[in-house]
Amino acid sequence: MASSDLLTRKKQRAAEKILDDESLVAHLESDTAQALTHWALNELERRASALSIQAVEGGEFDSIVNQVRATMKEVSHLVSN
């Protein structure tokens, strides 16, 4: 598999993981949830563009996905309380 294909597939799976996990934004109003989701997807794209293929293969992108999801959870918790 070509290196760009690997990153493209990982980004697609990460986006689906974020979009499908309603618990990340469940307690937010629609506009706020949409803004947070938009930020998360943009953050993934921004951070992925700076990675080498070795970093992607080494799991760094997966760590970024986990960090972004954790940040979404924290923001959601802070905003909803």
Secondary structure, 3 states (H helix, E strand, C coil): CCHHHHHHHHHHHHHHHHHHCHHHCCCCCHHHHHHHHHHHHHHHHHHHHCCCHHHHHCCHHHHHHHHHHHHHHHHHHHHHC
